[in-house]
Amino acid sequence: MQLHYIANTSVPSTSGKTLPVIDPSDGQIFDEIQRGNAEDIDLAARAARQCFDNVWSKFTAAERGRLLMRLSQKVAECAEELAALEQRDCGKPTKQAKADALALARYFEFYAGAGDKFHGETIPYLDGYSVLTWREPHGVTGHIIPWNYPMQIFGRSVGGALAAGNVCVVKPSEDACLSLIRVAKLAAEVGFPSGVINIVTGYGHEVGDALARHSEIDHISFTGSPKVGTLIQQVAAERHCPVTLELGGKSPQIVFADADLDAVIPTVINAIVQNAGQTCSAGSRLLVQQEIYEELLDRLGKAFSNLRVGPANMDLDVGPLIRQTQQQRVWDFLSDAQVANIPMVAQGQVVAEAPESGYYQAPTLLRDVPITHRLSQEEVFGPVLCAMPFKDEDEAVKLANATQFGLVAGVWTRDGGRQFRMAKRLKSGQVFINNYGAGGGVELPFGGVKSSGYGREKGFEALYGFTALKTVAIKHG
């Protein structure tokens, strides 16, 4: 049984209740977590506040950096263990789970070196004045982490917050807690003071809501759906608490006739099947110039047909979806496609070894998807790619921007002028030219526009969101 981790101590929930931990590969319960409540959040928040006021705020940026570097090294040493936890908890194929563990180590490594490079400014002002600014941590930051990439999102969120001088209360998804509890324990092992990292597990409407409302939480970082993001904003606004929100996307991959299709095909496939399509920045819409539409779909269809889906430990192209309700969600979208007579180009194959009780979905390529259909407008959060043709640059931009989201976009063209025109015209937080995702890019600021949220995580930019600017004006005659 897994317990909360508060002030470097494993503690049961005051509710006395637990929740089952289910392996998505076979649908079987294999562990339990605590069903936390507002009392548990209160314990964690007060422990964090005491730590910040009396201990952590006295650490220099360099000292915080050394601890983060030790944690990075410890995570790298324990990457196999963490990957195994993530694999069973989330259904990730082995290579993806291991990559996530190593990405977590890289986040801590990056932020270990960033904190003491984060400087204020001096501002020229009136004669007889010296004016300077510095950045101060918010204090206690709250982090609501989703189930699709728990380790990576913990790294980009908590790593930046710690480097900036904050202490953290973390609420993982009830579907993906195990790796983060272990990371918090590793932090204690390498010397993080009691109360710097606190983990409280449970349901969002109980633990997440209590975290967002708690008076000791000075900033909230949330990754999840626009609907829940709106609720977080409303609750935080009642006490004027700043928030950073990453709320998903419906990201386009835009392929022009002059693109290198040999480079396009594997990247487009990976961008929709990675983590079984359960990725906020998944390239879920494929916009293709008419001249090459049939050729590209033919080649993609053959590649999709060869994709294999199975249990996480088989390390195939695609693992299971996280839970049965997510599987049903994907099925509902595909059912709507059938009702609308949207043509299916190809599907991958679920292997015979996959237990019937697992939550599997074959990767699916659809074509001629109307821009007004929900498949073009809503996040499926599964391995479903929707293709549609376009005539020219103007139509490509119109289609790409025709959703409520604006997280990521990919553009494939050899035309240098078009590359910059498209990057400027696309309403998106990130634009990738002749690539998609840039290999993860710990250093690259990440976040969206429109309903994809606001604020930035990852890279040096994240430190601005986890601090407040103070201006000091000194009159000296």
RADA-V349184 format. One record per backbone hydrogen bond with DSSP energy under -0.5 kcal/mol. CO is the residue of the C=O (numbers start at 1). NH is the residue of the N-H. Records with the same first field share a line. If there is no record, write none. Layout:
BEGIN
CO: NH / NH
END
This chain:
BEGIN
4: 11
5: 199
6: 9
9: 6 / 11
11: 4
13: 16
17: 35
19: 33
20: 22
21: 30 / 31
22: 24
23: 26 / 27 / 28
24: 359
28: 23
31: 21
32: 2
33: 19
34: 36
37: 41
38: 42
39: 43
40: 44
41: 45
42: 46
43: 47
44: 48
45: 49
46: 50
47: 51
48: 52
49: 53
50: 54
51: 55 / 56
52: 57
55: 58
56: 59
60: 64
61: 65
62: 66
63: 67
64: 68
65: 69
66: 70
67: 71
68: 72
69: 73
70: 74
71: 75
72: 76
73: 77
74: 78
76: 79
78: 82
79: 83
80: 84
81: 85
82: 86
83: 87
84: 88
85: 89
86: 90 / 92
87: 91
88: 24
93: 96 / 97
94: 98
95: 99
96: 100
97: 101
98: 102
99: 103
100: 104
101: 105
102: 106
103: 107
104: 108
105: 109
106: 110
107: 111
108: 112
109: 113
110: 113
111: 115
114: 117
115: 118
117: 119
121: 133
123: 131
126: 129
128: 476 / 477
130: 474
131: 123
132: 472
133: 121
134: 470
136: 468
139: 141 / 167
140: 218 / 219
141: 169
142: 221
143: 145 / 171
144: 223
145: 173
149: 153
150: 154
151: 155
152: 156
153: 157
154: 158 / 159
155: 159
156: 458
157: 161
158: 162
159: 163
160: 164
161: 166
162: 165
167: 141
168: 198
169: 143
170: 172 / 200
171: 145
173: 176
177: 181
178: 182
179: 183
180: 184
181: 185
182: 186
183: 187
184: 188
185: 189
186: 190
187: 192
188: 191
193: 196
196: 168
197: 8
198: 170
199: 5
201: 36
203: 206 / 207 / 208
204: 209
206: 210
207: 211
208: 212
209: 213
210: 214
214: 217
216: 218
218: 242
219: 142
220: 222 / 244
221: 144
222: 246
225: 229
226: 230
227: 231
228: 232
229: 233
230: 234
231: 235
232: 236
233: 237
234: 238
235: 238
236: 239 / 241
237: 240
242: 220
244: 222
245: 454
246: 224
251: 285
252: 254 / 410
253: 255 / 287
254: 256 / 412
255: 289
256: 259
259: 261
260: 263 / 264
261: 265
262: 266
263: 267
264: 268
265: 269
266: 270
267: 271
268: 272
269: 272 / 273
270: 274
271: 283
273: 276
274: 277
275: 278
277: 279
279: 282
282: 251 / 284
284: 386
285: 253 / 287
286: 288 / 388
287: 255
288: 390
289: 292 / 293
290: 293 / 294
292: 296
293: 297
294: 298
295: 299
296: 300
297: 301
298: 302
299: 303
300: 304
301: 305
302: 306
303: 306
304: 307
307: 349
308: 317 / 318
309: 351
311: 314
312: 94 / 315
318: 310
323: 327
324: 328
325: 329
326: 330
327: 331
328: 332
329: 333
330: 334
331: 335
332: 336
333: 337
334: 338
335: 339
336: 340
337: 342
338: 341
341: 343
343: 345 / 367
346: 365
349: 309 / 351
351: 354
355: 358
358: 360
359: 321
363: 348
364: 366 / 385
365: 345 / 346
366: 387
368: 370
370: 373
373: 376 / 377
374: 378
382: 384
383: 364
385: 366 / 387
386: 286
387: 369
388: 288
390: 290
392: 396
393: 397
394: 398
395: 399
396: 400
397: 401
399: 402
401: 403
404: 451
406: 429 / 449
407: 430
408: 252
409: 432
410: 254
411: 413 / 434
412: 256
414: 416
415: 419
416: 420
417: 421
418: 422
419: 423
420: 424
421: 425
422: 426
426: 428
430: 409
432: 411 / 434
437: 440
438: 441
441: 444
442: 459
443: 445
446: 457
449: 452
450: 453
452: 247
454: 245
457: 446
458: 462
459: 462
460: 463
461: 464 / 465
462: 466
464: 467
466: 138
468: 136
470: 134
472: 132 / 474
473: 475
474: 130 / 476
END
